[in-house]
Amino acid sequence: MGRVTHQITGTIHGRVGNLVYKGKKAGESTVYPYNPEQKKPDSAKYKDNNDSFTTINKFSSAVNDSSLLKEIWRTYRNINGKSGYNKIHSYNYKHCLPDFVDKYARILPGGIYCDIVDFKHDDDFITVTFNPTEELLHHIKPPFVAIVMIYLNSPASKRKGPKVLDHNAYLTVETEFDKHKFVAGKPAKIKSRKYKNNFSVIDDYKRVRVWLSLVFDSKSGKRMWTYSISYLFKGAELDMEYDEMNLIKFNKRKKEAMKPKRAYNEIRFR
């Protein structure tokens, strides 16, 4: 291993010939000899970590694609990360599993809470029903933007060719409204504009979750927003299978921990 400092061409990254350069923030690079026979670990834990990383990257990118959501995330200084994407990533990483995003993931970490109580769709429209709160009615002033993110997981059938379905996919709809008819305690509906045959893909997935956020400038002129816990449209049986599997693992670890342990004994020679 060696170090390269004061580089004329800037900080070098990657492989150059038989050398591999890893750049650092200070502007220097660490140099390693290239080993073509080096293999990645083939353990289940290594694969799970890689798959979880792929899952969180896809989720973070989907949320970060919304300029409104991205800017709101950047306002949370108590969340690790400098950019909106990095904050989304660090906040939700623990909720991203090797093959799906769990129910605790958020497209926004805070704001005025609004509970989603129903979701409906046909091929051309989606409708989200939620419960407005008195706090929301006190602050909201049209126009406002409704952001609906639909998470699609576990394709119901395999497709071949260009129409293959991703295991994790996101469908995001942002619609601006110039008025509202919300009443505290009475369910309100947000309906999308017409998108010809854009929502039929929802029927092709086994697990579907929905998030909703309303973004607006309040009566006092301050930018405000709502957040929701994900609404499970379908896929409860998949969540139950996962919870049961986790319970089995937990009971197994608990049983192992309760076994009598041998007395501590150790010898060292340096």
N, C-alpha and C positions, 0 to 999 in steps of 0.2 A: 504494500500500500504506500502511496506517495501523495503529496499535496502540490497543487499548482496554484501560485498566486500571481497577482499583477498581470492578468492575461490581456493581451492586446485585443483579441477577438471577443472579449466578454467572457462570461461564465460558460464553460463547456459542459454539455450534458450528453449522456449516451455513449455508444460504442464508436471508437475510432481505431480501425485496424484491430490490433490484438489488445487494446486497452479499453477499459470501461470507465467513463467519467461520471461522477455524481456531484452536481453543483450544490453549493451552499449559499445562504443569504448574504454572507460576508463577501461574496464575489470570488471565492476560491473554489477549486474543484478537488475532490479526492479521486485518486487514480487506482484502479484495480486491474490485475491481469485478467483477460477474458478466458473463461473456462467453458468451452463448448460442451463438455460432458456433464456439467452441473445440471441436475434435475430438480424439479419442484417436488416437494413432499407429496406423497400420494395418500395421505391420511384423510379420513372422513372429516376431521375437524378443520383441516386446511381447506378442503373443498367447501365446507359450510361457510367459513369466513369469506371466501372469495364470492360465493353466491349471495351472501348477505350484503356484501359491498356492491355487487351489481344491482341488487334490489334497491338499496338506499340511493344509489346514483340515479336510477330511473325515476324514483319518486321525487328526489330533490330537483331534477331537471324539469319535471312536469310542473311543479309548483313555481319554480324560478322562471318558467316561460311567461308567467303573468307579470307584466310590469308593475301592476298595482300590488300584488302579493310580495314581489321582490322588494319593493321600496318599503313596505310595512315591516318586513322581517329586519331590514337594516336599522330600523328605529330601536330595536331591542338590544340595548348595550350589555345586558346581563347574560346574553347567550354567546357562546364562543364562536369566533369567526369574524372576519372583516367584511366579507361580501354577504349579500342576501343568500346566495347558494350555500356558502359555508355554514351559515347559521341554521338554515333548513336541515342541512346534512347532520350537523352536530346534535341538534335538538331531537331529531327523529331516528338517529342511527339505532338506538336501543329497541325501536319498534319495528325494525326491518329484519325479517327472518330470511333463511336461505331461499324460500320459495314464495313468500308473500309478505305483505305489509299488514301488521296487526291492527286491531280496532283502536289503539291508543294514539296512532299517528295523527298529526295535525297539519293542516295547510296554513293555519295561523295559530300562534301560541297563546293569544289573549285577545282582549277586546270585550265587547258586550256579548254575553252568551245567548245564543238562540238555539232552541232544541228542534231538530228535524223530526217530524212525526210521520211523514209519508213521502213516498216517491213513486211517480208513475211515468210511463213513457209509451209512445208508439213509434212508428218508423220516423216520423218527422218532428215530434215535439217531446220535451220533457217538462214535468211539473214537480216542483218541490214544495211541500207544505211544512211550515214551521210555526212555532209559537212566539209571537212578538212579546217583548217585555215592556213594562212601563219605562224602564231606563232607555230602551231603544226609541220609544215614542217621544220621550222628552228631548232627545238629541237629533233625531233624523230629520233631514230636510232635503226634498228632491232637488235636483236629480240624484240618483244613486245607481251604483253598478252592482248587479248580483253576479257573483262568481260561483259556478257550480262545477265541482270536479268529481268525475265518476271514475272509480277505480275498478278495472276489469281484471280478474284473476282466474286462472284455471280454465282454459278453453273446454267447452263441453264436447267438442269433437275436433279431430285433427283435419287440417286442411293442407293441401299440397299446392306447390307453385307459388305465384305472387300473392295469393290471398291467405297465406299461412297466418295464424293468429299468435300474437305474442303471449307469453305466459303472464306477464305483467304489462298492462296497457292503461292509458289514462285519456279520458275524453273530457275536455274542459270547455265550458260555455260561459262567455261573459256578455251580459246584456244590460244596457242602460235603460232605466225607467225614469220618466219625468213626473210621476205621481205615485202615491201609495194610498191604500185603504186599510192600513193596519189598525187593529183594535187590540189592546192589551188583553191577554188571556184567550183570545179567539184566534183559531188557526188561520194563517194567511198563506196564499199561494203565489209562487213565482213561476211563471210559465215562459219558456224560451220562445224566441222567434222560430219561424218554420225553417228547418234544415232538411231538405228533401232526402229521405232514406239514410240519414246520418246516425240514427240511434238504433237501427235494427241489430247492430253488432252486439248490443247489450244482451240480447237473447242467446248469444253464442258462448256465454261465460257462466260458470257455476257459482262464482263468488263475486258479488258486486257491492261496493260501498260508495256512499255519497257524502260529500262535504259541501257546505254552503257558507259563503261570506258576503255580507253587504258592505260596500265601501262608499262613504259619503262625506261631504263637508257639513259639519253640524251647524245648528242655528247660530252658534258663536263663531263660526268660521274655522273651527279646528277639524282637521282630517280625523275621522273615526271609522271604526269597522266592527263587524260582528265575527264571531267564530262559532263553530259547531264541533261536537264530537261526531265521528263518522256514523252514518246511518246505514245499517246492514239491510240492503234490499233483498238479497238472496245469498245463500251459502252458509246458513246457520249450522248445517250438519258438518261442514268442513271445519268450522271453528270448534265445534264440540269434539270432533275427532282429535284435533290438535290439543285441546284442553285435557282430554282423557289421556293422551300420550304423555303430556307433561306431568299429569298426576301420577302415572305409573313410574316415571323417572324419579319424581320427588320421593315417593314411598320407598323406592329401591335405595336411594341415597340415605334416607332416614333409617332404613333397616341396617344398612352397612355401618352407619354412625353409631348405632346402639349396640353393636357387637362389642364384647369385652376386648380391650386392647392390652397388648403386652406391655410390661413395665418398660419405661424409657431406659435405654442403655446405649452408650456410645464410647468409642475410643478413636483417637486421632494420632497420627504421626506425621510430622512435617519435616 
